């Protein structure tokens, strides 16, 4: 528009619900203001730069074949390819495709931002946003299953599948040798099952489904180049009040490797980790979000029947082990689980609040007994090694006093040392 020009805007009924008292509803309404007529349920985003024959064609083929059961549009971005990618995008037989052609490649992020800038507010039109890298092949029911998880709770902001190549416990052991075998195995695996959903502190989006209202609020911190950008998004989404879910009932194929050189990757790894620490006041994206598989498996080898379960984490950092225990109960079909925490270091308090529905205490250790007074727990998880405390025996006795009958407490004796599990019988 020209300076001084007046643009008339007839809003009609759009945004009439914006005064809803629920913050999550208001966010959804605001995100829907500029999506155009008959928006799709999902905007599937696919960006490519060359690799037409070895990646793009196969990836698009899998999208066309295995995404027909969900209402979606296909948003295609050719980020300066020189191998015929644009012509291929034009030939794709999809009734609701939009194509953006960035004439020169200046990086993946630039391609996304350039296309977004050209589209304006109508860039992401779906209620949900599903960005797919060109090295991912989707499978039967992939999007249907992710939508089912997302729509089970308005507080879920982001869901991801398991994959053939992924970090942070998201890698599947599905076996196959060919593309056909992979799709056959995935079809048998991809049966929607809420018992296989896991809440996580952070998720790695090999593929993902994101609530568009949330994506429009926060999509990236450009201080990160590659490594730890996903960790940052996870932390921001949780701190905005949303849950992050891993769908163990959904598998996609993700090719291993990275386009970065080993030297560039290592440099970005260290610099990204430091940026994350500075941004989140000392929290380490690896050390403070790690969960201990052996701890959970040994402690929960037997689960006594109760109407409800109460779990306490003591010095459990950001709470990954707390969620790990809770996810085990979900797998057993048990939903009535309350998480609480006691932590001495205040930098963990906010993130514990995002996952705990019980009390979260941030106090010196000398106040532990007073904080827990009158409370008993079915499981207590000690996040720091037992022998890091000044009086390990007194610590054990204090925790025992706050265990229910048949309750268990667990931790490690020393860093990377033996796991102990103690049970109270009376």
N, C-alpha and C positions, 0 to 999 in steps of 0.2 A: 504494500500500500504506500501511497505517497504521504509525505508529511502534511498534516492539516486535514487529511481526508477522514471522514467519519464512516466506519463500517457498522451497519445495522445488524444486530444479532437477535433473532427471534428464538428464544430457548424453548418455548412451548412447555411440555411436561418434563423435559430433560432435567435431571437433577432434583426432582421434587422430593426425593427421599434423603437428600443430603443432610437433613437435620436429624436423621436417625441417631439415637443415643449410642448405639453400638459402634465403637471405633472401627471394627473390621468391616461393618456394613458401609460406613461412610467412605472408607478407602475403595471398596468395590464400586460404589456409585461414582466416585470421582474418576476412576479409571475408565468407566464406560461412557464418559461425556463426549468423546470425539472418536468413536469407533465406526461411524457410518451406519448404513442400513444393513439389517440382517447380518450382524457380525458372526463369525464362526465361533465354535466352542474353543478351538485351539489354533493358534498361529504356529505352524511348524517352520522354523527358520533354518535355512541351509546356505552356507557360504562356501565358495570354492575359488581356489587359485591354481590353475593348471591341474595336473593329475587327473585329466578327464578319463583316460582309459583304465588306469590302475586303481582309482578310488571313486570318482564322482559318479560314473555310470552305474556301478554296482550299488552304491549307496542310494541313489535315486530309485533304482529298480526296487530295492527293498522297501523304501518308503511307499512307493505306489502300490506294491503288492500287499503290504501288511499294515496299512493305516486306513483302509477303506471303511472300517467299522466305527470310526469316530469323526464327527463333524469338524472339518479343519480346512484351513487355507494353507497354501505353500508359498512361503516368502523366499525367493531365490536371489542371492547376491553373487554376481561374478566380479571378483575383486581383481580386475586387470589381467585376466587370463589371455594367453596367446595361442591356445591349443584347440580353439573351437568350442569352448565351454558355453559361450553366449548362444551360439546357434543351437547347441544341445538343449539349453534351457528353453529356448523358443519352441523346440519340438516336443517337449514333455506334454503328454496328453492329460492334463489336469485342468478341470473347469474353473478352479479358483486359485490361480497362481498369479503372483506379482513378481516381476523381474526388475532388478536394479543392476546397472552396469557401471562399475567404477572403472574409469578408463586407465588408471595407473595404480599398480599395487604399492601401497605405502605401509603395509602391515595389516594384519587381520582386524585389529581394533579400528584402524582408520576406515577400512571398508565398511564395517558395521556402522560407525558413526556417520559416514558419508551417506549411506543409504537411509539411515534414520533421519538425517537432516533433510534429505530430499523429500521424504514422505511426510514430514511434520508429525502432528499428533496422531495421525491415522496409521502409524507404522505398525504397532502391535495392536491388532483389532480383536484378537481372541480373548476370551476370559482367562485362558491359560497360554503360556508361551513355552514352546518346546524347541530350544536351540540344539541342532545336531551337527557335530563336527563331520567333516568329509571322510574321516577314517573310522566311522561307526556304521555298522550294518544293523538295522532294526529287524525285529522278528515278530512272529504272530502274537497278537494281543498286547504288544508292548505299550502302546499308548492307551488302550482301553484299561489296562491294569493300573497304569500310573494315574489316570483320571479317577478310577475307583478309590484309590488311596487318598488322593487330594480331596475328593468330595466327601470323605468320611468325617471330616472335621474342618470347620472354617478357619481354624488356627494353623492348619498345615500350610506352609508357604512354599515348600520345595520338596520334590520327591525325585529319587534317582533309582535306576535299576542296578542289579549286579552285572558284571561284565567279564569278558574273557581276560582282560588286562586292566587292572585297577589297583590302587593303593587303599590304605586305611580299612582293610577288611572287607572290601567291596568286590573282591575277585571271586569268580565262580569256578568250581572244579568240573564244570560240564565238559564231557569228552566228545571230540569229533575230529575228523581229518579233512573233510571237504565242506564246501559251502552248503551242499545239499544235506549232509549229515548234521551240520550246525543248525540249519533251520528245522530239521526234524527233531533234534534234541531240544531245541528251544520251544517248539510247539508243545511238546510233552511237558516241559518245565513250566511254561507260562500260564498256569492256572491260578486265577486270583485267589489269594488266601491271606486274610488279615493276620493270621498267626505268624506269617513270615515277614511282616512289616517290622522294622526296627527304627526307633527314634535315635538320632545321632546328634552329637555336639557339632560335627561338621560333616559335610558330604563332598565327594569328588564327582562332578557332573560329566562322566563320559557321555551320557545322554541325560536329560533332565526335563522335568515339567515344573514350571514356576508360575505362581499366581501373578497375573499381569499387573494387578494393582500394586503388588510388592515390587515387581521389576521396575515399574515406572517411578517408584519412590527412590529406589537405590539399585543401580545396575553394575557399578564398578567403581573402584578407586584406581585412578590411572597412575598412582605411585607404584603399583605393581605392574610388572611387564608380563610375566607368565606365572612363575611359581608363587604360591600362596594367595593369588587373587581369589581362588575358590574358597580358601579358608576365611578370607576377609568377608566374602559375601555370606558365608555360613554364619559367622559371628554377628554381622549386621542384621540379618534376617531374624535370628533368634532374639537379639536385643530389641527388635521391634515388636516382639511378642509372638513370633511364629515358630512352629515346630518343623524340623527337618527329618525326612523319613527315607530310609533305604528299603526298597521293595525287593525282598528276597524271592518273591514270586515272579520276577520279571528279569529276563536275561537279554542282553544285546552283545553283539560282537564288537570289540574295540581292538584295533590293530596296535601292536606294541611299538615303542620307539617314539622319538621326537625329531622334528626338523632342525632343532638347535644342535650345534656342535657340542661335544662333551665339555669343552672349556667354557663356552657361553652358558651352558646349562648350569654348571657348578657355580659360576659367578652369580647368575640370576638366583640360584637357590639360596646362597648365603645372603645376598643383598635383600631379597624378598623376605627372608626370615627376620632380618634385622628391622626392616620397615614394619613388619607385623608387630614385633616386640615393642617398638616405639609407639605405634598407634594404639595398642591395647595395654599400655602401661606395664610392660614387663612380662606379659603372658607369652609363653612360647608355643607356637602352633603345633609342635610335635610333642614335646615333653609334657605339656599341661593338658593335652587332649587324648593321651594314650590310654587304652584300656588293657587290662591284664586278663588274657584268656584263661590262664591256669587258675587264677584266683577264683573266677566265677565257676569254672567247671568242677573244682574240688569242693567248693563251698555248697554248691547246689546239686550235688550228686543225689541227695535225698531232700525232698521238699514236703514237710508235714502239711496236712490239710488244715487250712484256716479260712475264716470268712473274709479276712483282709490281712494284708502283709505290710509291715512298716520297716523301711530300710534306712539306716543312718550311715552317712559317709563322714569320716573324721579325717581332715586334712587331705581330702580326695581331689585336690586341685579343681579343675573346672567341672568335674562330675562325670567323666566318661564311664567309670566303673559303675556308678549308680545307674546310669541308663543301660549299661550292659546287663546288669542284674535284672532290671525291669523288663528288658527285651526277652530274657529267658522266661520270665513268667508269662509274657504274651504268647510265646511259642507253646506254652502249656495250656493256653486258653484262660489264663488268669489275668483279669484286668484291674482288680481292686488292690492296687499297690501304691503306697505313699512314700515318697522320697523326702528325706530331710538331710541336713548337713551341718557340720560344725567345722569352721575353718579359722585358722589363725591369721593367714595372710589376706588382707583386704582386697587384693587385686582379683581374687577368685569369686568374691561375693556376688557380683552382678550376674555372672554366667551360671552360678549355682541357682540363683533366683529364677533363671529362665527355664530350668528343668525340674525344680523341686516344687511340689504342691504342699509339702509340710514346712516346718520352720527351718530357716537358715540362720545360724548363729555365726557371727564374726567377732571372736573374743580371744583373749590370751588363754593359754592352756590351763592356767590356774582357775579359770572360771568355767571349765568344762562341766564339773559336777553340778554347779549351781544352774547352769543352762539346761542340763538334762534332767533336773530334779523332777520326779514324778512321771517321767517318760520311760517306757521300755520299747525295745525294738526286736524284731524277729531276726534281723541280720544287721551286723555292724561291719563296715569295711574300713580298714585302716589304710589310708593312702600313702603315708610315709612309713619307712621301715621301723619296726618295733624298737630296734636298738638305737635309733636316732633320738629317742626320747630320754630324758635325764634319768628317769626311774622306770624301766620297762615293766617290772613286776607290778608296780603301782598302777601303771597304765592298763595292764591286763585286768587287774582287779576292778578298776573303775568301769571298764567296758563291760565286764561280766555282770556287774551290779545293774546294768541297764539293758540286759538281755532278757527276753521272755523265756519261759520254760521251753526247752527244745530249740531255743534260738541259737544262732551261730555267729561267731565273729571270725574274721579272716584278714590276713595281710601277709607281708613278707618279714622275715626276721631281720634281714639286712638287704641292702640294695642288690637286686638280682639274686638274692639268696633264696632259701627254702620258703615255700608257702606253708603257713600254719592255718589250721581250722580248729577252733575250740567250740564245744557245744555245752550249753547249760542244761543240766538235767533236773535241777531243783532250785 
